[in-house]
Amino acid sequence: MTFEMLKQIAVCLAKQFGPNCEVVIHQLDKEKHGSNIVHIENGQVSQRKQGDGPSPVVLEALKKDPALLQDKLAYLTKTHDGRILKSSSLYIRDENGDISAILAINYDITNFLLFQGMLNSFVSTEDQYAKSEPTQIPTNVNELLDDLIAQSIKIIGKPTALMNKDDKIQAIQFLNNSGAFLVTKSGDKISKEFGISKYTMYSYIDAKKEE
């Protein structure tokens, strides 16, 4: 599928579903992690623009075996100002089966959720609608790295100053699996955050946690 065809689809979807529907085309380029958005419609939804950096789903596509990746449909994400989006990400493959682009659709459902909450208060007597935490959409590559580091700390459940070696190994391996080290100069920031040398940090990537 050509870029012009993807752009045509993006424009169509944005016009069909209106200003609350953001449609993004990410170009995958392992040499340029800082500039992946090549086209965006209704960028006001996530406050992004053409030329901005990758989202977590892009880093995942760059990190993992393309044969193991499947389209992500109808999952929740959120913006930095707290709005909830219903998102889908389609992997666009070339003739060799490699992923060359991602077409992402992000629809702002915040008002629908507020209305749903009001309805639920009338028809339910207990919380039947527990939700998983939505993935946050970063506005630039530095925010993306900050979000991934925050996730790694949340997984361990304690601040970095209180982490032991095994805790840090687990956190570093999460960051590696999430594609954090694909971000330019991420090693400097991550090693500083966890209070370890870059040599130690890279040794933790392949380390096996003690039984």
Secondary structure, DSSP 8 states (H G I E B T S, - for coil): --HHHHHHHHHHHHHHH-TTEEEEEEE--TT-TT--EEEEESGGGTT--TT----HHHHHHHHS-GGG---EEEEEEE-TTS-EEEEEEEEEE-TTS-EEEEEEEEEE-HHHHHHHHHHHHHH-SS--------EE--SSHHHHHHHHHHHHHHHHTS-GGG--HHHHHHHHHHHHHTTGGGSTTHHHHHHHHHT--HHHHHHHHH-----
